[in-house]
Amino acid sequence: MIDKKKIFYSLILLALFFVVFWFGVFTGRNQFACKVCKPETIDFSLFWDAYNKLHQNFINSDSIDDQKIIYGAISGMARSLGDPYTEFFDPSKAKIFEQDLQGSFDGIGVEIGIKKDQLIIIAPLKGTPGEKAGLKSGDQIIKIDQKSTSNMSVDEAAGIIRGEKDTKVTLTIFRDVWNQTRDIKIVRDTIKIDPVDWQLKDGNIAYINIRHFNQPLSSDFKKVAFEILKSPAKKIVLDLRNNPGGYLEVSQYIAGWFLKSGQAVTIEDFGKNKNQQPYLAEGNSALAEYPMVVLINKGSASASEILAGSLKEHKNITLIGEKSFGKGSVQKVVNLEDDASFLKITIAKWLTPKGNLISEIGLNPDIKIDLTDDDIKLNKDPQLDKAIEIIRSLK
């Protein structure tokens, strides 16, 4: 005999189960286990409403890639902060980022950034297709393959400029001394960054050119330093022009060759009344007694500005060339739960040892000398010539 009361109560329990279940799903979708937001002020239902309506209304709904939607949402979230250096890297872009810092990749060999909402070239790396095509620090990138760079992130622009060896990319460039934009076609190549080299000039001047503070630099510079110590060199010209930066730890290591151990290389300022973090020189100070001058230009950014600033403030070393880029913010790479993508988040600002802000300000040279297009065409380098002239007089 069927017990109608038991069936009735079973149906009630089943109904309650589904209500609780779907309430949990809805609540989870709305709150995402948010650890920092306030549920009463953040309504994630708008996101899911938009997501559902895309699936319901888009003409090619079968082609919708949900993973791309998620990546796009995260990218937009990072971009909404208005900081050009806070970016989301999906797995493919994360791989490219790591290749950059390893020192080898396919592309045209230019470091790009955003200044005053305009995509620009921070520095073309020496000997690369970008440099050979005539690109210069400060050039504004108006279009990439006829696509406007307006509101384009650094990450997105780099993804378009990158490509396989022997393929072409066209950059529409504007330079302050030009009357109109110019299209520059460039053939991509495999870019291998040799971070440092040196040569002896005038018999006793070590000319050191550091191009990038990437991972190989520490070991490569150690070899260079020992070669200089064994050479007749008595003075040093350190060239940091068109050096877009790299790892802070590498810059700190290089500073240890020129500064006394324990001197501040830079100060990390987290703002909001938080404690500042000084980074100190560590090393043998083997090159600290050599008279020096340092070359900088508007392609000198980030770690190169940190090194130049510390040498200037501790040793009153003369800076020669042009005002540096002014990229003095600190980014932290935060891996996401898929272990393949990450966020690069601005967490602080770099200060010089005396507490001067680098970001958006840069370093002013003690002796300002411009390098013109005509100088480049004629293979002249008045900045280096002045550095040699100054260092000759130092004892």
N, C-alpha and C positions, 0 to 999 in steps of 0.2 A: 504494500500500500504506500502511495506517494505521500510524503509529509509536505504539505503546501507551505507551512510556516518555515521549514528549513530552506525550501527553495527561495522563498521570499527574502529571508535574511541573507542567503548566499548572494542573491542578486544585489542586495544593498551593499554588502561588503565589496563585491566586485566593482560596483559603480564607484564606491569610495576610493578603491585602489587606483582606478583610472584617473579620478580627479586629482589625487595626491601626486600620481606619476606625472601627469601633464603640467600640473602646477610647478613641480620641480624642474621640468624641462624648460618651461617658460621663464622661471626665476633664474635658472642657470644661464639661459641665453641673455637675459637682461643684465646679469651682474658679472658673469665671466669669472667668478671667484676673485673679483677685483680687490687688491690688497691696499690700494691707496686712494681710490675714489670714494665719494660719498654717495651711497645708493639713492638717497633722496634727491640728489641734484643731477645724477647721470641716468639717462633713460636709454638703454641699449635697444629698446624695442624699435627705435627708428632705424637702426642698422638692419635688423632682421626684416623690417617692413620693406626697406629698399631692396634687400637681397631677394625676398620673395617676389616682389613686383618685377624685378629684372627677369627672373625665371618665367614669370607668368606672361610678360608682355614683349620681351625682346624677340625680334623677328627670327633670329637664328638661335633659339633657346638651346637646341641640341649641341651647339658649339661652345656654350658657356663652360669655362674652366674654373671650377670653384676654387682651386688652389691659387690661380692668378688673381681672383677676386680678393682672397685673403691677403696675398702679397701686396696688392694694390692698396688695400685698406690700411695696412701697416705703414706702407710708404707714405701715404697721404697723411697719416697721423704724425709721422716724424716731420714731414714737410710743413705741417701746420704751425710748428713752433717758430718758424721764421728764421731758423739758424741754418745757413748753408752747409755746415759741417756735421749736423745731426742727420744721419741717413740710415735707411734700411737697406741691407744687402741680402738679396735672396741667394740661394745656393750657388747659382752660376756666377753672380757678381761677387760673392764672397770669395770664390776661387780666384777670380781675376785680381781682387784686392791683395790676396796673399801672394800671388805671383809677382805683383809690383814690388813688394817689399823683399822678395827673394832675389830680385835683380834681373829677371828675364821675362819678356812677354812680347806679343805681336801688337804692333800699332804704329804710331807716328812719333812717339817719344816726346810728348809735351805734358806738363803738369797743368791742370786746369783748376779754376776756382771761381767763386762768385764774389764780386765787390760792388757795393752799391746796386745790388739787384741785377748786375750785368755779368754774364759768363765771360771770363777772360782767361788768357794764358798767363799762368804764374811764371813758368819758365820752360823753354825748349831745352831738352837735354843735349849735351854736346855730341856731335857726330851723328845725330838721328835724322830721319827724313823731315821732321818738323823744322829742325834748325837749318837743314840744307835748303828747305823751301823758302826760308827767309822769315819765319815766324819769330816774334820778339816778345819779351816779357811786357805785359800790359796790353797786348793786342786784344781787342774785343771780338768775340766770336758771335756774329749776328745770325748766321745760319750754318747748319751742317747738312750737306747734301740737299740744299734748298729748303730744309725744314727749319723754321724759326726757333731760336733758342729762348724766346720769351717765356718765362716761368718754367724753364727746363732746369732740372736739378743737375748738380755735378755728376751724380751717379748715372743719370739718364744720358747725359751728353757723352760721358766716357764710354758708355755702352755702344753708342752710335759710331763714335770715332774709332773705337777698336775694331779690328777685323783681321782676317788672315793675311799673311805675307803676300805681297805682289798685287793685292787689290787696291782700289783707289778710293779716296774720300776727298770731298771738296768742302773747304771751309770758306765762308764769306766773312772777311775780316775788315774791321775798321781800326785805324790807327790815328792817334790824335793829330799827327802832322799831315794826314791825308785829307783831301776834300770829299772823297766818297769811298764806299766800300770796294773791296777787290776780292775776286774769287781766286783761291789758291788751291790747286789740285796737288794732292800728295799721294805717293805710292807707299803703302804700308810695308813694314819690314819687321824682322825679329829684332827687338830692342834688348840689348844686353848692357846693363849699366855697370861700367867699371867705376866704382865709387871714388877712387882717388888715384892720382899719379903725381909725380914730382920731377923736377929737373933742376940742375945747377945753373945759375945765371951769374955772369960777371965773376966767376971763379969762387965766390964765397956766399952767394945768396941762394937759399933753398926756396924755390917757388913750388908751393903745394896747392894743388887744385882738388878740393873736395866737392863732388858733384851731387851726392845723395847720402843721407844718413840711413842706409839700408843695413840689412843684417851682415853682409860680407865686409862692411867698412871696418869694423873693429879689428879683425885679424889683418886686413889689408893695410890699415894705417899703422899697425904695430910693425909690420915689415918696413914700411916707408920710414918710420921714425928711427929704426935702428940703422937703416941705410944713411940717413941724414947725419946721425951721430957719428958714424964712421967716416963721413965725407969731410971735405974742407969747409963746408958751410958754417958760417958764423952768424947769419941773419936769416930771417924768414919772411916771405910774403905769402900770406894765407888767402887763397882765392875762394870765396863763398858765393860768387855771382851765379845766378841761375840755379841755385841749389834750393829745391822746394822743401827740403826738410826730411822727415822720416821718424825714426825712433828717438824718443827723449833719452833713453838709456845709452844709446850710441853717442849722442851729443855729449852726455855727461862723461862718458869714457874718454872721448877725445879731449875734452876740457882738462881732464886729469893729467895730460901730458904737458899742458901749458900753465896751469894754475897750481898753487900750493895746495896740498891735501887739506881738506876741510873747508876751503873757500866755497861760497855758494855759487852754483852755476846758474840756477834759476829758482824762483819761488812759485809754488802752485797756490793760487788764490781761489778758494771755493765760494767766496762771497757769503752773504747772509750771516755775518759775524762768526763764521766757522774758522777754526784754526788753520793758518797757512802752513804749507808743507815745503820746507827748503830742500833742494837737492844739492848735495855737496860734491866737490871734486874728489875723486878717488884715483890714486895712481902714483907714479914715481916722479912726476913733475920734471921729467928729464929734459924737456925743451923750454922750461920756464925762464931760463936766463938768456935765451936768444932774443935780441931786439926784433920786433915784429911790426908789420902793418897788415891790415885786413881789407880786402876788396869786397864790397857788397853792391847790389843793385836791386831794382824792383822785382827781380826774380828770386831774391834771397828771402826765404820764408821759414817760419816755424823753427825747427831745430837749428838751422843755420843762423837765425836771428838770436836764438838763445845763446849760442856759442859766441857770436860776435859781441852781443851785449855784455856778457860776462867778462870777456877779455878787455872790452872798453872800460868797464867800471872798476875792475880790479887792477888793471895795469896801465890804464890811460893810453891804450893802443889807438893809433890813428886809423879811422875808418875812411876809406877812399872809394868814390864812385857815385852811386845814386841812392836815394832813400829806399829802404827795404820794403817788402810787401805789407807787413803788418798782420801776419797770421799767428796770433798769440793765444789761441784757445786750445784747451786740452780735451782730447777725445778719448773715451773709454770704449773698448769693444766689449759688448755684452752678448754672449751667445744665447740663442733662443732654444727652446726645448727640442727642436728637430735636430740639433747638433750640426746643422748644415748652413743655417742662415744666422745673421746677427744684426744688432743695432750698433751703430757708431754714434755715441752720444757725447755732446759737449758737456763736461762736468765742471770745468774750471777755466781760469785764465792764467797765462804765464806772465810773470813779472820778472824784470831784471833783478840782479842782486840788491840794488838800491830801492827796489819797490816800484819801478816805473813800468807802466802798462805797455805791452807790445801790440796787443790786438787792435787793429784798425788804425794804429798810429805808426808803427814801424820804427826803424832806427835812422836817424839823420847822419849822413856822412860828415866828417870833419872837413874833408876836401871834396867838393861836389864837381864831378866831371861827367858829362853825358857822352854816351857812345852813339854816334849818329849812323844812319843808313849808309852814308858815304864812307864813314870809317870802316864799316863792315865790308863794303864792296872793295875798298882799297886794302883790305886786310890790315888795318891799323887798329891799335888798342891803346888809346891815350890814357885810359884808366890804369892799365898795367904799367905803362911808361912812367906815369906819375908815382906809382907805388915803388918802382925801382929807384926813381930819383930820390924819394923820401928816405927809403931804407939805406941808401948809400951814405946818407949823412948821420945815421944813428950809430952809436957806439955801445 
